[in-house]
Amino acid sequence: MNVLTSKDFLAGLVCVLIGSLVLVVASDYSFGTPRRMGPGFFPITLGTLLLLLGAGVVLSSLRTHEKLPPLNLRPWLVIPAAIIAFAWLLPRFGFAPAGLAVVVLAGLADRNANKLALLLLACVLVPAIWGLFALVLGVPIPFLIWS
């Protein structure tokens, strides 16, 4: 098997790339000292740690070759659709239909999802979340719009 298609190799490579990007962006910030930390202290430290961790994962991937699983596009399409549906439904119909739609659509990202369980989850979750935001936190979100 090719090492370039190994799970660990690709995960380590992504960590190395993100750590390198953080180091490049944070290189303009003052590092400071451990006693008087500058704005670049944490980004540079964390970017370095991520780069080193990624390099370690890349090196360890040379010994093991676990193949990547096939790409499942369903969640990549359904989850953004659920978010868009929520954003479109909320101002027009209120939180109840928007919340119901987002819970059911997001649940359908799993091929084996039980539709009845998703509906029951939505019936419990939507009023609870609305109560938390509208009643406890005071966010003005209408539960249902009839116009």
N, CA, C and O atoms as a GROMACS GRO file, in nm:
protein
  588
    1MET      N    1   0.083  -0.118   0.000
    1MET     CA    2   0.000   0.000   0.000
    1MET      C    3   0.087   0.125   0.000
    1MET      O    4   0.195   0.125   0.059
    2ASN      N    5   0.042   0.227  -0.065
    2ASN     CA    6   0.115   0.352  -0.075
    2ASN      C    7   0.104   0.429   0.056
    2ASN      O    8  -0.005   0.443   0.110
    3VAL      N    9   0.216   0.479   0.107
    3VAL     CA   10   0.216   0.552   0.233
    3VAL      C   11   0.140   0.684   0.220
    3VAL      O   12   0.090   0.735   0.320
    4LEU      N   13   0.130   0.740   0.100
    4LEU     CA   14   0.062   0.867   0.080
    4LEU      C   15  -0.089   0.858   0.100
    4LEU      O   16  -0.153   0.960   0.123
    5THR      N   17  -0.146   0.739   0.093
    5THR     CA   18  -0.289   0.723   0.117
    5THR      C   19  -0.318   0.667   0.256
    5THR      O   20  -0.430   0.624   0.284
    6SER      N   21  -0.219   0.666   0.342
    6SER     CA   22  -0.235   0.619   0.479
    6SER      C   23  -0.308   0.724   0.562
    6SER      O   24  -0.286   0.844   0.546
    7LYS      N   25  -0.398   0.678   0.652
    7LYS     CA   26  -0.471   0.769   0.739
    7LYS      C   27  -0.376   0.853   0.824
    7LYS      O   28  -0.390   0.975   0.832
    8ASP      N   29  -0.281   0.788   0.887
    8ASP     CA   30  -0.190   0.859   0.976
    8ASP      C   31  -0.102   0.958   0.901
    8ASP      O   32  -0.077   1.068   0.951
    9PHE      N   33  -0.057   0.921   0.783
    9PHE     CA   34   0.028   1.011   0.706
    9PHE      C   35  -0.048   1.138   0.670
    9PHE      O   36   0.005   1.248   0.686
   10LEU      N   37  -0.172   1.125   0.622
   10LEU     CA   38  -0.250   1.242   0.584
   10LEU      C   39  -0.287   1.327   0.704
   10LEU      O   40  -0.286   1.450   0.696
   11ALA      N   41  -0.320   1.264   0.818
   11ALA     CA   42  -0.352   1.340   0.939
   11ALA      C   43  -0.230   1.417   0.988
   11ALA      O   44  -0.241   1.533   1.026
   12GLY      N   45  -0.114   1.353   0.987
   12GLY     CA   46   0.009   1.420   1.028
   12GLY      C   47   0.045   1.533   0.933
   12GLY      O   48   0.091   1.639   0.976
   13LEU      N   49   0.023   1.511   0.804
   13LEU     CA   50   0.053   1.615   0.706
   13LEU      C   51  -0.037   1.737   0.727
   13LEU      O   52   0.010   1.850   0.716
   14VAL      N   53  -0.164   1.715   0.757
   14VAL     CA   54  -0.255   1.826   0.784
   14VAL      C   55  -0.209   1.902   0.908
   14VAL      O   56  -0.213   2.025   0.910
   15CYS      N   57  -0.166   1.831   1.012
   15CYS     CA   58  -0.116   1.897   1.134
   15CYS      C   59   0.008   1.979   1.105
   15CYS      O   60   0.022   2.090   1.154
   16VAL      N   61   0.098   1.924   1.025
   16VAL     CA   62   0.220   1.997   0.989
   16VAL      C   63   0.185   2.123   0.911
   16VAL      O   64   0.242   2.230   0.936
   17LEU      N   65   0.093   2.112   0.817
   17LEU     CA   66   0.055   2.228   0.737
   17LEU      C   67  -0.014   2.336   0.820
   17LEU      O   68   0.016   2.454   0.805
   18ILE      N   69  -0.106   2.295   0.908
   18ILE     CA   70  -0.174   2.394   0.992
   18ILE      C   71  -0.076   2.458   1.090
   18ILE      O   72  -0.079   2.579   1.111
   19GLY      N   73   0.012   2.378   1.151
   19GLY     CA   74   0.113   2.433   1.241
   19GLY      C   75   0.205   2.530   1.170
   19GLY      O   76   0.241   2.634   1.226
   20SER      N   77   0.244   2.497   1.047
   20SER     CA   78   0.330   2.586   0.970
   20SER      C   79   0.258   2.716   0.936
   20SER      O   80   0.316   2.824   0.943
   21LEU      N   81   0.130   2.707   0.900
   21LEU     CA   82   0.051   2.826   0.870
   21LEU      C   83   0.040   2.916   0.993
   21LEU      O   84   0.053   3.038   0.982
   22VAL      N   85   0.016   2.856   1.108
   22VAL     CA   86   0.008   2.934   1.232
   22VAL      C   87   0.140   3.003   1.259
   22VAL      O   88   0.143   3.119   1.299
   23LEU      N   89   0.250   2.934   1.239
   23LEU     CA   90   0.382   2.995   1.262
   23LEU      C   91   0.409   3.110   1.165
   23LEU      O   92   0.465   3.211   1.205
   24VAL      N   93   0.370   3.095   1.040
   24VAL     CA   94   0.391   3.202   0.942
   24VAL      C   95   0.308   3.324   0.979
   24VAL      O   96   0.358   3.437   0.975
   25VAL      N   97   0.182   3.303   1.014
   25VAL     CA   98   0.094   3.416   1.048
   25VAL      C   99   0.140   3.482   1.177
   25VAL      O  100   0.138   3.605   1.187
   26ALA      N  101   0.180   3.403   1.277
   26ALA     CA  102   0.217   3.458   1.407
   26ALA      C  103   0.359   3.512   1.410
   26ALA      O  104   0.401   3.569   1.511
   27SER      N  105   0.434   3.495   1.303
   27SER     CA  106   0.573   3.542   1.305
   27SER      C  107   0.582   3.694   1.311
   27SER      O  108   0.687   3.747   1.348
   28ASP      N  109   0.477   3.765   1.277
   28ASP     CA  110   0.479   3.911   1.285
   28ASP      C  111   0.454   3.962   1.427
   28ASP      O  112   0.477   4.079   1.455
   29TYR      N  113   0.405   3.874   1.516
   29TYR     CA  114   0.373   3.915   1.652
   29TYR      C  115   0.496   3.906   1.742
   29TYR      O  116   0.586   3.825   1.719
   30SER      N  117   0.497   3.991   1.843
   30SER     CA  118   0.605   3.988   1.941
   30SER      C  119   0.590   3.865   2.030
   30SER      O  120   0.482   3.840   2.084
   31PHE      N  121   0.698   3.789   2.047
   31PHE     CA  122   0.693   3.667   2.126
   31PHE      C  123   0.693   3.697   2.275
   31PHE      O  124   0.616   3.637   2.350
   32GLY      N  125   0.777   3.787   2.320
   32GLY     CA  126   0.787   3.819   2.462
   32GLY      C  127   0.869   3.714   2.534
   32GLY      O  128   0.947   3.641   2.473
   33THR      N  129   0.851   3.708   2.664
   33THR     CA  130   0.919   3.609   2.748
   33THR      C  131   0.812   3.533   2.826
   33THR      O  132   0.696   3.574   2.830
   34PRO      N  133   0.852   3.421   2.888
   34PRO     CA  134   0.750   3.350   2.969
   34PRO      C  135   0.694   3.436   3.083
   34PRO      O  136   0.580   3.416   3.125
   35ARG      N  137   0.773   3.530   3.132
   35ARG     CA  138   0.725   3.616   3.240
   35ARG      C  139   0.638   3.729   3.187
   35ARG      O  140   0.540   3.767   3.252
   36ARG      N  141   0.673   3.784   3.071
   36ARG     CA  142   0.594   3.891   3.008
   36ARG      C  143   0.561   3.848   2.866
   36ARG      O  144   0.628   3.887   2.770
   37MET      N  145   0.457   3.766   2.854
   37MET     CA  146   0.421   3.708   2.726
   37MET      C  147   0.368   3.815   2.630
   37MET      O  148   0.290   3.902   2.667
   38GLY      N  149   0.415   3.805   2.506
   38GLY     CA  150   0.366   3.894   2.402
   38GLY      C  151   0.248   3.830   2.330
   38GLY      O  152   0.209   3.718   2.362
   39PRO      N  153   0.190   3.901   2.234
   39PRO     CA  154   0.073   3.848   2.162
   39PRO      C  155   0.104   3.725   2.077
   39PRO      O  156   0.013   3.653   2.037
   40GLY      N  157   0.232   3.702   2.048
   40GLY     CA  158   0.267   3.586   1.967
   40GLY      C  159   0.308   3.464   2.047
   40GLY      O  160   0.338   3.359   1.989
   41PHE      N  161   0.310   3.475   2.180
   41PHE     CA  162   0.360   3.365   2.262
   41PHE      C  163   0.278   3.238   2.243
   41PHE      O  164   0.334   3.133   2.211
   42PHE      N  165   0.147   3.247   2.262
   42PHE     CA  166   0.063   3.126   2.250
   42PHE      C  167   0.052   3.076   2.107
   42PHE      O  168   0.065   2.956   2.084
   43PRO      N  169   0.028   3.163   2.007
   43PRO     CA  170   0.020   3.109   1.872
   43PRO      C  171   0.149   3.041   1.826
   43PRO      O  172   0.145   2.936   1.762
   44ILE      N  173   0.262   3.100   1.858
   44ILE     CA  174   0.389   3.041   1.815
   44ILE      C  175   0.415   2.910   1.890
   44ILE      O  176   0.459   2.812   1.830
   45THR      N  177   0.387   2.909   2.019
   45THR     CA  178   0.408   2.787   2.098
   45THR      C  179   0.315   2.675   2.050
   45THR      O  180   0.359   2.562   2.031
   46LEU      N  181   0.187   2.707   2.032
   46LEU     CA  182   0.093   2.604   1.989
   46LEU      C  183   0.119   2.561   1.844
   46LEU      O  184   0.103   2.443   1.812
   47GLY      N  185   0.157   2.654   1.758
   47GLY     CA  186   0.191   2.618   1.620
   47GLY      C  187   0.311   2.526   1.615
   47GLY      O  188   0.314   2.432   1.536
   48THR      N  189   0.411   2.554   1.700
   48THR     CA  190   0.529   2.467   1.705
   48THR      C  191   0.493   2.328   1.756
   48THR      O  192   0.538   2.228   1.701
   49LEU      N  193   0.412   2.323   1.862
   49LEU     CA  194   0.370   2.193   1.914
   49LEU      C  195   0.290   2.114   1.811
   49LEU      O  196   0.309   1.993   1.796
   50LEU      N  197   0.201   2.181   1.739
   50LEU     CA  198   0.121   2.113   1.637
   50LEU      C  199   0.210   2.064   1.524
   50LEU      O  200   0.190   1.953   1.473
   51LEU      N  201   0.306   2.144   1.484
   51LEU     CA  202   0.399   2.103   1.379
   51LEU      C  203   0.481   1.981   1.423
   51LEU      O  204   0.497   1.887   1.346
   52LEU      N  205   0.531   1.983   1.546
   52LEU     CA  206   0.610   1.870   1.596
   52LEU      C  207   0.524   1.744   1.612
   52LEU      O  208   0.568   1.633   1.579
   53LEU      N  209   0.402   1.761   1.661
   53LEU     CA  210   0.311   1.647   1.673
   53LEU      C  211   0.281   1.588   1.536
   53LEU      O  212   0.282   1.466   1.519
   54GLY      N  213   0.254   1.674   1.439
   54GLY     CA  214   0.227   1.627   1.303
   54GLY      C  215   0.346   1.555   1.243
   54GLY      O  216   0.330   1.454   1.175
   55ALA      N  217   0.466   1.607   1.267
   55ALA     CA  218   0.586   1.541   1.216
   55ALA      C  219   0.603   1.403   1.280
   55ALA      O  220   0.643   1.307   1.212
   56GLY      N  221   0.573   1.393   1.409
   56GLY     CA  222   0.580   1.263   1.474
   56GLY      C  223   0.479   1.164   1.418
   56GLY      O  224   0.510   1.046   1.401
   57VAL      N  225   0.360   1.211   1.388
   57VAL     CA  226   0.258   1.123   1.331
   57VAL      C  227   0.298   1.080   1.190
   57VAL      O  228   0.279   0.964   1.152
   58VAL      N  229   0.354   1.172   1.112
   58VAL     CA  230   0.400   1.138   0.977
   58VAL      C  231   0.510   1.032   0.985
   58VAL      O  232   0.507   0.935   0.909
   59LEU      N  233   0.605   1.050   1.076
   59LEU     CA  234   0.714   0.952   1.088
   59LEU      C  235   0.663   0.816   1.135
   59LEU      O  236   0.709   0.712   1.089
   60SER      N  237   0.566   0.817   1.228
   60SER     CA  238   0.513   0.689   1.276
   60SER      C  239   0.427   0.621   1.170
   60SER      O  240   0.408   0.499   1.175
   61SER      N  241   0.375   0.697   1.076
   61SER     CA  242   0.293   0.638   0.970
   61SER      C  243   0.375   0.557   0.872
   61SER      O  244   0.320   0.478   0.795
   62LEU      N  245   0.505   0.575   0.874
   62LEU     CA  246   0.591   0.498   0.783
   62LEU      C  247   0.595   0.350   0.822
   62LEU      O  248   0.626   0.265   0.739
   63ARG      N  249   0.564   0.320   0.951
   63ARG     CA  250   0.561   0.181   0.996
   63ARG      C  251   0.427   0.114   0.977
   63ARG      O  252   0.422  -0.005   0.944
   64THR      N  253   0.319   0.187   0.996
   64THR     CA  254   0.185   0.129   0.982
   64THR      C  255   0.116   0.193   0.861
   64THR      O  256   0.135   0.311   0.833
   65HIS      N  257   0.038   0.115   0.792
   65HIS     CA  258  -0.030   0.166   0.673
   65HIS      C  259  -0.178   0.131   0.679
   65HIS      O  260  -0.223   0.035   0.616
   66GLU      N  261  -0.253   0.209   0.755
   66GLU     CA  262  -0.398   0.188   0.761
   66GLU      C  263  -0.462   0.271   0.652
   66GLU      O  264  -0.445   0.393   0.646
   67LYS      N  265  -0.536   0.206   0.566
   67LYS     CA  266  -0.593   0.270   0.449
   67LYS      C  267  -0.707   0.366   0.488
   67LYS      O  268  -0.778   0.342   0.586
   68LEU      N  269  -0.723   0.472   0.411
   68LEU     CA  270  -0.833   0.565   0.431
   68LEU      C  271  -0.967   0.497   0.401
   68LEU      O  272  -0.977   0.420   0.305
   69PRO      N  273  -1.068   0.525   0.481
   69PRO     CA  274  -1.201   0.471   0.448
   69PRO      C  275  -1.257   0.545   0.327
   69PRO      O  276  -1.213   0.656   0.297
   70PRO      N  277  -1.354   0.487   0.258
   70PRO     CA  278  -1.413   0.558   0.145
   70PRO      C  279  -1.485   0.685   0.192
   70PRO      O  280  -1.543   0.687   0.301
   71LEU      N  281  -1.481   0.786   0.111
   71LEU     CA  282  -1.541   0.915   0.147
   71LEU      C  283  -1.693   0.906   0.138
   71LEU      O  284  -1.748   0.867   0.035
   72ASN      N  285  -1.760   0.944   0.246
   72ASN     CA  286  -1.905   0.945   0.252
   72ASN      C  287  -1.951   1.090   0.234
   72ASN      O  288  -1.935   1.171   0.326
   73LEU      N  289  -2.008   1.122   0.120
   73LEU     CA  290  -2.048   1.260   0.091
   73LEU      C  291  -2.179   1.300   0.156
   73LEU      O  292  -2.208   1.419   0.168
   74ARG      N  293  -2.258   1.205   0.198
   74ARG     CA  294  -2.391   1.237   0.254
   74ARG      C  295  -2.385   1.337   0.368
   74ARG      O  296  -2.457   1.436   0.363
   75PRO      N  297  -2.302   1.317   0.472
   75PRO     CA  298  -2.297   1.418   0.580
   75PRO      C  299  -2.245   1.553   0.532
   75PRO      O  300  -2.288   1.657   0.583
   76TRP      N  301  -2.154   1.553   0.437
   76TRP     CA  302  -2.097   1.677   0.386
   76TRP      C  303  -2.202   1.760   0.312
   76TRP      O  304  -2.188   1.882   0.301
   77LEU      N  305  -2.305   1.696   0.261
   77LEU     CA  306  -2.412   1.767   0.190
   77LEU      C  307  -2.532   1.797   0.280
   77LEU      O  308  -2.592   1.903   0.270
   78VAL      N  309  -2.566   1.702   0.368
   78VAL     CA  310  -2.687   1.716   0.447
   78VAL      C  311  -2.670   1.816   0.561
   78VAL      O  312  -2.762   1.893   0.589
   79ILE      N  313  -2.556   1.818   0.628
   79ILE     CA  314  -2.536   1.909   0.741
   79ILE      C  315  -2.541   2.055   0.696
   79ILE      O  316  -2.612   2.134   0.759
   80PRO      N  317  -2.469   2.097   0.590
   80PRO     CA  318  -2.487   2.235   0.544
   80PRO      C  319  -2.630   2.266   0.499
   80PRO      O  320  -2.678   2.377   0.519
   81ALA      N  321  -2.697   2.168   0.438
   81ALA     CA  322  -2.838   2.189   0.399
   81ALA      C  323  -2.924   2.213   0.522
   81ALA      O  324  -3.016   2.295   0.518
   82ALA      N  325  -2.897   2.142   0.632
   82ALA     CA  326  -2.972   2.162   0.756
   82ALA      C  327  -2.949   2.303   0.811
   82ALA      O  328  -3.043   2.367   0.858
   83ILE      N  329  -2.827   2.349   0.806
   83ILE     CA  330  -2.794   2.484   0.856
   83ILE      C  331  -2.862   2.591   0.770
   83ILE      O  332  -2.916   2.688   0.822
   84ILE      N  333  -2.859   2.572   0.639
   84ILE     CA  334  -2.924   2.667   0.547
   84ILE      C  335  -3.075   2.666   0.569
   84ILE      O  336  -3.139   2.771   0.570
   85ALA      N  337  -3.133   2.547   0.587
   85ALA     CA  338  -3.277   2.538   0.613
   85ALA      C  339  -3.313   2.611   0.742
   85ALA      O  340  -3.414   2.681   0.748
   86PHE      N  341  -3.232   2.595   0.846
   86PHE     CA  342  -3.257   2.664   0.973
   86PHE      C  343  -3.253   2.815   0.953
   86PHE      O  344  -3.341   2.886   1.001
   87ALA      N  345  -3.150   2.863   0.883
   87ALA     CA  346  -3.135   3.007   0.861
   87ALA      C  347  -3.250   3.063   0.778
   87ALA      O  348  -3.292   3.177   0.798
   88TRP      N  349  -3.301   2.985   0.685
   88TRP     CA  350  -3.411   3.032   0.601
   88TRP      C  351  -3.545   3.025   0.675
   88TRP      O  352  -3.628   3.115   0.660
   89LEU      N  353  -3.567   2.920   0.753
   89LEU     CA  354  -3.695   2.900   0.820
   89LEU      C  355  -3.714   2.988   0.944
   89LEU      O  356  -3.827   3.030   0.973
   90LEU      N  357  -3.608   3.017   1.017
   90LEU     CA  358  -3.621   3.088   1.145
   90LEU      C  359  -3.692   3.222   1.132
   90LEU      O  360  -3.789   3.244   1.205
   91PRO      N  361  -3.651   3.314   1.045
   91PRO     CA  362  -3.721   3.443   1.041
   91PRO      C  363  -3.861   3.435   0.980
   91PRO      O  364  -3.942   3.524   1.004
   92ARG      N  365  -3.890   3.331   0.903
   92ARG     CA  366  -4.019   3.321   0.835
   92ARG      C  367  -4.124   3.246   0.918
   92ARG      O  368  -4.242   3.284   0.917
   93PHE      N  369  -4.083   3.142   0.988
   93PHE     CA  370  -4.180   3.056   1.056
   93PHE      C  371  -4.156   3.041   1.206
   93PHE      O  372  -4.242   2.986   1.275
   94GLY      N  373  -4.043   3.086   1.257
   94GLY     CA  374  -4.014   3.077   1.400
   94GLY      C  375  -3.920   2.961   1.431
   94GLY      O  376  -3.874   2.887   1.344
   95PHE      N  377  -3.893   2.949   1.561
   95PHE     CA  378  -3.794   2.852   1.606
   95PHE      C  379  -3.842   2.707   1.596
   95PHE      O  380  -3.763   2.617   1.568
   96ALA      N  381  -3.970   2.685   1.619
   96ALA     CA  382  -4.021   2.547   1.620
   96ALA      C  383  -4.002   2.476   1.486
   96ALA      O  384  -3.942   2.368   1.483
   97PRO      N  385  -4.048   2.532   1.374
   97PRO     CA  386  -4.026   2.463   1.246
   97PRO      C  387  -3.879   2.459   1.206
   97PRO      O  388  -3.833   2.360   1.150
   98ALA      N  389  -3.807   2.567   1.236
   98ALA     CA  390  -3.665   2.570   1.200
   98ALA      C  391  -3.587   2.466   1.281
   98ALA      O  392  -3.502   2.396   1.227
   99GLY      N  393  -3.616   2.458   1.410
   99GLY     CA  394  -3.548   2.359   1.494
   99GLY      C  395  -3.583   2.217   1.456
   99GLY      O  396  -3.496   2.130   1.453
  100LEU      N  397  -3.711   2.193   1.426
  100LEU     CA  398  -3.754   2.060   1.382
  100LEU      C  399  -3.680   2.021   1.253
  100LEU      O  400  -3.632   1.908   1.240
  101ALA      N  401  -3.672   2.115   1.160
  101ALA     CA  402  -3.606   2.086   1.033
  101ALA      C  403  -3.457   2.057   1.053
  101ALA      O  404  -3.404   1.963   0.993
  102VAL      N  405  -3.390   2.135   1.137
  102VAL     CA  406  -3.246   2.115   1.153
  102VAL      C  407  -3.217   1.983   1.224
  102VAL      O  408  -3.120   1.915   1.189
  103VAL      N  409  -3.297   1.945   1.322
  103VAL     CA  410  -3.272   1.820   1.393
  103VAL      C  411  -3.296   1.700   1.300
  103VAL      O  412  -3.216   1.607   1.296
  104VAL      N  413  -3.407   1.704   1.227
  104VAL     CA  414  -3.439   1.592   1.139
  104VAL      C  415  -3.340   1.584   1.023
  104VAL      O  416  -3.289   1.476   0.992
  105LEU      N  417  -3.312   1.697   0.958
  105LEU     CA  418  -3.217   1.695   0.845
  105LEU      C  419  -3.077   1.652   0.890
  105LEU      O  420  -3.014   1.570   0.823
  106ALA      N  421  -3.030   1.707   1.000
  106ALA     CA  422  -2.896   1.670   1.047
  106ALA      C  423  -2.892   1.522   1.086
  106ALA      O  424  -2.790   1.456   1.065
  107GLY      N  425  -3.001   1.472   1.141
  107GLY     CA  426  -3.006   1.329   1.176
  107GLY      C  427  -3.005   1.239   1.054
  107GLY      O  428  -2.957   1.126   1.060
  108LEU      N  429  -3.058   1.290   0.943
  108LEU     CA  430  -3.059   1.211   0.820
  108LEU      C  431  -2.921   1.200   0.755
  108LEU      O  432  -2.906   1.131   0.654
  109ALA      N  433  -2.822   1.267   0.810
  109ALA     CA  434  -2.686   1.251   0.760
  109ALA      C  435  -2.637   1.108   0.782
  109ALA      O  436  -2.549   1.060   0.711
  110ASP      N  437  -2.695   1.041   0.881
  110ASP     CA  438  -2.664   0.901   0.906
  110ASP      C  439  -2.762   0.815   0.827
  110ASP      O  440  -2.883   0.831   0.840
  111ARG      N  441  -2.711   0.726   0.746
  111ARG     CA  442  -2.796   0.641   0.663
  111ARG      C  443  -2.889   0.552   0.746
  111ARG      O  444  -3.000   0.520   0.702
  112ASN      N  445  -2.845   0.513   0.863
  112ASN     CA  446  -2.922   0.421   0.947
  112ASN      C  447  -3.008   0.493   1.050
  112ASN      O  448  -3.053   0.431   1.147
  113ALA      N  449  -3.032   0.622   1.030
  113ALA     CA  450  -3.108   0.699   1.129
  113ALA      C  451  -3.253   0.651   1.135
  113ALA      O  452  -3.316   0.624   1.033
  114ASN      N  453  -3.303   0.643   1.256
  114ASN     CA  454  -3.442   0.606   1.280
  114ASN      C  455  -3.525   0.735   1.275
  114ASN      O  456  -3.507   0.825   1.358
  115LYS      N  457  -3.615   0.745   1.179
  115LYS     CA  458  -3.692   0.868   1.158
  115LYS      C  459  -3.782   0.900   1.276
  115LYS      O  460  -3.798   1.017   1.313
  116LEU      N  461  -3.842   0.799   1.336
  116LEU     CA  462  -3.927   0.822   1.453
  116LEU      C  463  -3.846   0.874   1.570
  116LEU      O  464  -3.890   0.964   1.642
  117ALA      N  465  -3.726   0.819   1.590
  117ALA     CA  466  -3.639   0.866   1.697
  117ALA      C  467  -3.597   1.011   1.673
  117ALA      O  468  -3.585   1.089   1.768
  118LEU      N  469  -3.574   1.047   1.547
  118LEU     CA  470  -3.537   1.185   1.516
  118LEU      C  471  -3.653   1.281   1.547
  118LEU      O  472  -3.631   1.389   1.600
  119LEU      N  473  -3.774   1.240   1.513
  119LEU     CA  474  -3.890   1.324   1.543
  119LEU      C  475  -3.910   1.340   1.693
  119LEU      O  476  -3.939   1.449   1.742
  120LEU      N  477  -3.894   1.231   1.767
  120LEU     CA  478  -3.906   1.239   1.914
  120LEU      C  479  -3.796   1.327   1.973
  120LEU      O  480  -3.822   1.406   2.064
  121LEU      N  481  -3.676   1.313   1.922
  121LEU     CA  482  -3.565   1.396   1.968
  121LEU      C  483  -3.595   1.543   1.942
  121LEU      O  484  -3.573   1.628   2.028
  122ALA      N  485  -3.646   1.573   1.822
  122ALA     CA  486  -3.679   1.711   1.789
  122ALA      C  487  -3.790   1.766   1.878
  122ALA      O  488  -3.786   1.882   1.918
  123CYS      N  489  -3.889   1.682   1.909
  123CYS     CA  490  -4.001   1.726   1.994
  123CYS      C  491  -3.957   1.757   2.136
  123CYS      O  492  -4.022   1.837   2.205
  124VAL      N  493  -3.850   1.696   2.181
  124VAL     CA  494  -3.798   1.725   2.316
  124VAL      C  495  -3.694   1.836   2.310
  124VAL      O  496  -3.694   1.927   2.393
  125LEU      N  497  -3.607   1.829   2.212
  125LEU     CA  498  -3.493   1.921   2.204
  125LEU      C  499  -3.535   2.063   2.167
  125LEU      O  500  -3.485   2.159   2.227
  126VAL      N  501  -3.624   2.078   2.072
  126VAL     CA  502  -3.660   2.212   2.023
  126VAL      C  503  -3.723   2.297   2.133
  126VAL      O  504  -3.678   2.410   2.152
  127PRO      N  505  -3.825   2.250   2.206
  127PRO     CA  506  -3.878   2.335   2.315
  127PRO      C  507  -3.776   2.360   2.426
  127PRO      O  508  -3.774   2.468   2.486
  128ALA      N  509  -3.691   2.262   2.453
  128ALA     CA  510  -3.591   2.281   2.559
  128ALA      C  511  -3.490   2.388   2.520
  128ALA      O  512  -3.456   2.474   2.601
  129ILE      N  513  -3.443   2.385   2.397
  129ILE     CA  514  -3.345   2.484   2.352
  129ILE      C  515  -3.410   2.621   2.342
  129ILE      O  516  -3.351   2.722   2.381
  130TRP      N  517  -3.534   2.626   2.290
  130TRP     CA  518  -3.603   2.754   2.284
  130TRP      C  519  -3.623   2.812   2.424
  130TRP      O  520  -3.603   2.931   2.446
  131GLY      N  521  -3.661   2.727   2.518
  131GLY     CA  522  -3.678   2.773   2.656
  131GLY      C  523  -3.549   2.826   2.714
  131GLY      O  524  -3.549   2.927   2.784
  132LEU      N  525  -3.439   2.759   2.686
  132LEU     CA  526  -3.310   2.806   2.737
  132LEU      C  527  -3.276   2.943   2.680
  132LEU      O  528  -3.239   3.034   2.754
  133PHE      N  529  -3.288   2.957   2.548
  133PHE     CA  530  -3.248   3.084   2.487
  133PHE      C  531  -3.351   3.195   2.510
  133PHE      O  532  -3.313   3.307   2.544
  134ALA      N  533  -3.479   3.166   2.491
  134ALA     CA  534  -3.581   3.272   2.500
  134ALA      C  535  -3.616   3.306   2.644
  134ALA      O  536  -3.626   3.424   2.679
  135LEU      N  537  -3.635   3.206   2.727
  135LEU     CA  538  -3.682   3.233   2.863
  135LEU      C  539  -3.569   3.257   2.962
  135LEU      O  540  -3.574   3.351   3.042
  136VAL      N  541  -3.467   3.175   2.957
  136VAL     CA  542  -3.358   3.187   3.055
  136VAL      C  543  -3.259   3.297   3.016
  136VAL      O  544  -3.223   3.381   3.098
  137LEU      N  545  -3.216   3.296   2.891
  137LEU     CA  546  -3.115   3.394   2.847
  137LEU      C  547  -3.176   3.523   2.793
  137LEU      O  548  -3.104   3.622   2.777
  138GLY      N  549  -3.305   3.523   2.764
  138GLY     CA  550  -3.371   3.644   2.719
  138GLY      C  551  -3.348   3.680   2.573
  138GLY      O  552  -3.364   3.797   2.536
  139VAL      N  553  -3.312   3.584   2.490
  139VAL     CA  554  -3.294   3.609   2.347
  139VAL      C  555  -3.432   3.612   2.283
  139VAL      O  556  -3.508   3.516   2.296
  140PRO      N  557  -3.467   3.721   2.212
  140PRO     CA  558  -3.602   3.731   2.156
  140PRO      C  559  -3.619   3.646   2.029
  140PRO      O  560  -3.604   3.696   1.918
  141ILE      N  561  -3.651   3.520   2.047
  141ILE     CA  562  -3.675   3.429   1.935
  141ILE      C  563  -3.820   3.382   1.943
  141ILE      O  564  -3.858   3.318   2.041
  142PRO      N  565  -3.901   3.413   1.842
  142PRO     CA  566  -4.040   3.364   1.847
  142PRO      C  567  -4.045   3.213   1.825
  142PRO      O  568  -3.977   3.159   1.739
  143PHE      N  569  -4.128   3.147   1.906
  143PHE     CA  570  -4.139   3.002   1.894
  143PHE      C  571  -4.210   2.964   1.766
  143PHE      O  572  -4.171   2.868   1.699
  144LEU      N  573  -4.315   3.038   1.731
  144LEU     CA  574  -4.390   3.008   1.611
  144LEU      C  575  -4.444   3.139   1.553
  144LEU      O  576  -4.494   3.223   1.627
  145ILE      N  577  -4.434   3.155   1.422
  145ILE     CA  578  -4.486   3.275   1.354
  145ILE      C  579  -4.601   3.229   1.265
  145ILE      O  580  -4.584   3.141   1.181
  146TRP      N  581  -4.719   3.289   1.286
  146TRP     CA  582  -4.838   3.245   1.212
  146TRP      C  583  -4.869   3.330   1.091
  146TRP      O  584  -4.958   3.294   1.014
  147SER      N  585  -4.800   3.438   1.069
  147SER     CA  586  -4.836   3.526   0.958
  147SER      C  587  -4.799   3.470   0.831
  147SER      O  588  -4.822   3.531   0.727
   0.00000   0.00000   0.00000
